[in-house]
Amino acid sequence: MAEIKGAVTVDEARCKGCDLCVVACPTSTLALKKREVNDRGYHFAYMANPEACIGCAACALVCPDACIEVYRQVLK
């Protein structure tokens, strides 16, 4: 069976740090930056554990600002 590897990109400038994507992620891939903020003053989401991403897109589905894109790659 093929293994699926995922990757998440976050539009950091638009992210308002609501934490919904972090909570929705079943593999604890995402987290909020603790010390960095965007131009609007929010702690934004990032891939804290990229090797754990399975590309399920749960984070993108719950993002109220649609600033998350998920990519999937099928590994043989």
TIVO-2410 file (N, C-alpha, C; in nm, 3 decimals):
# residues 76
REC num residu      c1      c2      c3 atome chaine
REC   1      M   0.085  -0.118   0.000     N      A
REC   1      M   0.000   0.000   0.000    CA      A
REC   1      M   0.089   0.124   0.000     C      A
REC   2      A   0.049   0.225  -0.074     N      A
REC   2      A   0.126   0.348  -0.086    CA      A
REC   2      A   0.114   0.431   0.041     C      A
REC   3      E   0.221   0.496   0.073     N      A
REC   3      E   0.222   0.586   0.189    CA      A
REC   3      E   0.200   0.728   0.139     C      A
REC   4      I   0.123   0.806   0.213     N      A
REC   4      I   0.095   0.944   0.175    CA      A
REC   4      I   0.168   1.039   0.268     C      A
REC   5      K   0.243   1.130   0.209     N      A
REC   5      K   0.316   1.232   0.284    CA      A
REC   5      K   0.247   1.365   0.256     C      A
REC   6      G   0.222   1.442   0.358     N      A
REC   6      G   0.154   1.570   0.341    CA      A
REC   6      G   0.245   1.687   0.370     C      A
REC   7      A   0.204   1.802   0.321     N      A
REC   7      A   0.274   1.927   0.349    CA      A
REC   7      A   0.170   2.038   0.361     C      A
REC   8      V   0.192   2.127   0.454     N      A
REC   8      V   0.098   2.236   0.481    CA      A
REC   8      V   0.170   2.368   0.462     C      A
REC   9      T   0.105   2.460   0.392     N      A
REC   9      T   0.156   2.597   0.382    CA      A
REC   9      T   0.054   2.689   0.446     C      A
REC  10      V   0.103   2.781   0.525     N      A
REC  10      V   0.017   2.877   0.596    CA      A
REC  10      V   0.051   3.016   0.548     C      A
REC  11      D  -0.049   3.092   0.509     N      A
REC  11      D  -0.029   3.233   0.474    CA      A
REC  11      D  -0.014   3.308   0.606     C      A
REC  12      E   0.109   3.324   0.648     N      A
REC  12      E   0.139   3.381   0.781    CA      A
REC  12      E   0.084   3.521   0.799     C      A
REC  13      A   0.079   3.598   0.694     N      A
REC  13      A   0.030   3.736   0.704    CA      A
REC  13      A  -0.121   3.740   0.733     C      A
REC  14      R  -0.195   3.641   0.686     N      A
REC  14      R  -0.340   3.639   0.707    CA      A
REC  14      R  -0.382   3.561   0.830     C      A
REC  15      C  -0.296   3.477   0.884     N      A
REC  15      C  -0.331   3.393   0.999    CA      A
REC  15      C  -0.352   3.479   1.123     C      A
REC  16      K  -0.463   3.452   1.193     N      A
REC  16      K  -0.492   3.529   1.314    CA      A
REC  16      K  -0.468   3.449   1.442     C      A
REC  17      G  -0.406   3.332   1.429     N      A
REC  17      G  -0.369   3.254   1.546    CA      A
REC  17      G  -0.486   3.204   1.628     C      A
REC  18      C  -0.593   3.165   1.563     N      A
REC  18      C  -0.713   3.120   1.636    CA      A
REC  18      C  -0.695   2.982   1.700     C      A
REC  19      D  -0.594   2.907   1.656     N      A
REC  19      D  -0.559   2.776   1.713    CA      A
REC  19      D  -0.652   2.663   1.670     C      A
REC  20      L  -0.749   2.689   1.584     N      A
REC  20      L  -0.841   2.584   1.541    CA      A
REC  20      L  -0.769   2.476   1.462     C      A
REC  21      C  -0.675   2.513   1.378     N      A
REC  21      C  -0.601   2.416   1.298    CA      A
REC  21      C  -0.513   2.327   1.385     C      A
REC  22      V  -0.456   2.384   1.487     N      A
REC  22      V  -0.370   2.308   1.579    CA      A
REC  22      V  -0.453   2.202   1.651     C      A
REC  23      V  -0.570   2.239   1.695     N      A
REC  23      V  -0.658   2.146   1.766    CA      A
REC  23      V  -0.712   2.038   1.671     C      A
REC  24      A  -0.741   2.074   1.547     N      A
REC  24      A  -0.800   1.980   1.450    CA      A
REC  24      A  -0.700   1.879   1.396     C      A
REC  25      C  -0.572   1.908   1.404     N      A
REC  25      C  -0.469   1.820   1.347    CA      A
REC  25      C  -0.457   1.690   1.428     C      A
REC  26      P  -0.483   1.574   1.364     N      A
REC  26      P  -0.476   1.448   1.438    CA      A
REC  26      P  -0.334   1.399   1.467     C      A
REC  27      T  -0.235   1.458   1.400     N      A
REC  27      T  -0.097   1.413   1.417    CA      A
REC  27      T  -0.007   1.514   1.486     C      A
REC  28      S  -0.064   1.619   1.540     N      A
REC  28      S   0.011   1.726   1.609    CA      A
REC  28      S   0.122   1.784   1.521     C      A
REC  29      T   0.089   1.807   1.395     N      A
REC  29      T   0.184   1.865   1.300    CA      A
REC  29      T   0.197   2.015   1.319     C      A
REC  30      L   0.087   2.082   1.346     N      A
REC  30      L   0.085   2.228   1.354    CA      A
REC  30      L   0.096   2.280   1.496     C      A
REC  31      A   0.150   2.401   1.506     N      A
REC  31      A   0.159   2.472   1.634    CA      A
REC  31      A   0.159   2.622   1.603     C      A
REC  32      L   0.143   2.702   1.706     N      A
REC  32      L   0.152   2.847   1.689    CA      A
REC  32      L   0.292   2.893   1.729     C      A
REC  33      K   0.346   2.986   1.652     N      A
REC  33      K   0.476   3.044   1.688    CA      A
REC  33      K   0.460   3.117   1.820     C      A
REC  34      K   0.546   3.089   1.914     N      A
REC  34      K   0.533   3.149   2.047    CA      A
REC  34      K   0.598   3.285   2.056     C      A
REC  35      R   0.709   3.305   1.985     N      A
REC  35      R   0.782   3.431   1.999    CA      A
REC  35      R   0.769   3.524   1.880     C      A
REC  36      E   0.718   3.473   1.769     N      A
REC  36      E   0.705   3.555   1.649    CA      A
REC  36      E   0.559   3.592   1.626     C      A
REC  37      V   0.536   3.711   1.572     N      A
REC  37      V   0.402   3.755   1.536    CA      A
REC  37      V   0.405   3.808   1.393     C      A
REC  38      N   0.288   3.809   1.328     N      A
REC  38      N   0.281   3.865   1.193    CA      A
REC  38      N   0.261   4.015   1.202     C      A
REC  39      D   0.239   4.078   1.087     N      A
REC  39      D   0.223   4.224   1.083    CA      A
REC  39      D   0.099   4.273   1.159     C      A
REC  40      R   0.002   4.184   1.178     N      A
REC  40      R  -0.119   4.222   1.250    CA      A
REC  40      R  -0.108   4.195   1.400     C      A
REC  41      G   0.005   4.139   1.443     N      A
REC  41      G   0.028   4.117   1.585    CA      A
REC  41      G  -0.017   3.982   1.637     C      A
REC  42      Y  -0.047   3.888   1.548     N      A
REC  42      Y  -0.095   3.756   1.588    CA      A
REC  42      Y   0.018   3.652   1.582     C      A
REC  43      H   0.015   3.557   1.674     N      A
REC  43      H   0.102   3.441   1.666    CA      A
REC  43      H   0.042   3.350   1.558     C      A
REC  44      F   0.119   3.315   1.459     N      A
REC  44      F   0.066   3.241   1.345    CA      A
REC  44      F   0.102   3.092   1.351     C      A
REC  45      A   0.026   3.013   1.276     N      A
REC  45      A   0.048   2.868   1.272    CA      A
REC  45      A   0.165   2.834   1.181     C      A
REC  46      Y   0.231   2.724   1.211     N      A
REC  46      Y   0.340   2.673   1.128    CA      A
REC  46      Y   0.351   2.522   1.148     C      A
REC  47      M   0.426   2.457   1.060     N      A
REC  47      M   0.447   2.312   1.071    CA      A
REC  47      M   0.557   2.285   1.173     C      A
REC  48      A   0.520   2.254   1.293     N      A
REC  48      A   0.617   2.227   1.399    CA      A
REC  48      A   0.674   2.086   1.387     C      A
REC  49      N   0.597   1.995   1.330     N      A
REC  49      N   0.636   1.855   1.318    CA      A
REC  49      N   0.605   1.807   1.176     C      A
REC  50      P   0.677   1.857   1.075     N      A
REC  50      P   0.641   1.830   0.935    CA      A
REC  50      P   0.643   1.684   0.894     C      A
REC  51      E   0.729   1.604   0.955     N      A
REC  51      E   0.736   1.463   0.917    CA      A
REC  51      E   0.612   1.384   0.959     C      A
REC  52      A   0.530   1.439   1.047     N      A
REC  52      A   0.410   1.371   1.093    CA      A
REC  52      A   0.288   1.396   1.005     C      A
REC  53      C   0.294   1.493   0.915     N      A
REC  53      C   0.179   1.531   0.834    CA      A
REC  53      C   0.138   1.418   0.740     C      A
REC  54      I   0.008   1.386   0.742     N      A
REC  54      I  -0.046   1.281   0.655    CA      A
REC  54      I  -0.132   1.340   0.543     C      A
REC  55      G  -0.143   1.471   0.536     N      A
REC  55      G  -0.218   1.537   0.430    CA      A
REC  55      G  -0.368   1.522   0.440     C      A
REC  56      C  -0.421   1.509   0.559     N      A
REC  56      C  -0.565   1.487   0.578    CA      A
REC  56      C  -0.648   1.612   0.550     C      A
REC  57      A  -0.589   1.729   0.557     N      A
REC  57      A  -0.653   1.858   0.530    CA      A
REC  57      A  -0.755   1.900   0.636     C      A
REC  58      A  -0.753   1.839   0.752     N      A
REC  58      A  -0.843   1.880   0.860    CA      A
REC  58      A  -0.816   2.025   0.900     C      A
REC  59      C  -0.690   2.064   0.899     N      A
REC  59      C  -0.653   2.201   0.936    CA      A
REC  59      C  -0.712   2.303   0.839     C      A
REC  60      A  -0.705   2.272   0.710     N      A
REC  60      A  -0.757   2.364   0.609    CA      A
REC  60      A  -0.909   2.374   0.616     C      A
REC  61      L  -0.974   2.265   0.650     N      A
REC  61      L  -1.120   2.266   0.657    CA      A
REC  61      L  -1.173   2.353   0.770     C      A
REC  62      V  -1.101   2.361   0.882     N      A
REC  62      V  -1.150   2.438   0.996    CA      A
REC  62      V  -1.099   2.582   0.997     C      A
REC  63      C  -1.006   2.616   0.910     N      A
REC  63      C  -0.949   2.752   0.909    CA      A
REC  63      C  -1.054   2.854   0.863     C      A
REC  64      P  -1.093   2.946   0.950     N      A
REC  64      P  -1.197   3.043   0.914    CA      A
REC  64      P  -1.150   3.148   0.814     C      A
REC  65      D  -1.020   3.164   0.797     N      A
REC  65      D  -0.966   3.265   0.705    CA      A
REC  65      D  -0.911   3.204   0.577     C      A
REC  66      A  -0.924   3.075   0.559     N      A
REC  66      A  -0.877   3.004   0.440    CA      A
REC  66      A  -0.732   3.038   0.406     C      A
REC  67      C  -0.647   3.037   0.507     N      A
REC  67      C  -0.507   3.070   0.483    CA      A
REC  67      C  -0.417   2.946   0.490     C      A
REC  68      I  -0.476   2.827   0.481     N      A
REC  68      I  -0.399   2.703   0.485    CA      A
REC  68      I  -0.422   2.624   0.357     C      A
REC  69      E  -0.312   2.578   0.296     N      A
REC  69      E  -0.319   2.490   0.181    CA      A
REC  69      E  -0.247   2.361   0.217     C      A
REC  70      V  -0.305   2.248   0.175     N      A
REC  70      V  -0.248   2.117   0.205    CA      A
REC  70      V  -0.213   2.048   0.074     C      A
REC  71      Y  -0.095   1.991   0.069     N      A
REC  71      Y  -0.048   1.917  -0.048    CA      A
REC  71      Y  -0.022   1.774  -0.006     C      A
REC  72      R  -0.050   1.680  -0.098     N      A
REC  72      R  -0.026   1.539  -0.072    CA      A
REC  72      R   0.069   1.484  -0.177     C      A
REC  73      Q   0.157   1.394  -0.131     N      A
REC  73      Q   0.248   1.325  -0.221    CA      A
REC  73      Q   0.239   1.177  -0.188     C      A
REC  74      V   0.215   1.095  -0.289     N      A
REC  74      V   0.206   0.952  -0.270    CA      A
REC  74      V   0.345   0.893  -0.287     C      A
REC  75      L   0.392   0.827  -0.181     N      A
REC  75      L   0.522   0.762  -0.184    CA      A
REC  75      L   0.502   0.614  -0.212     C      A
REC  76      K   0.589   0.557  -0.291     N      A
REC  76      K   0.574   0.414  -0.326    CA      A
REC  76      K   0.646   0.325  -0.232     C      A
***
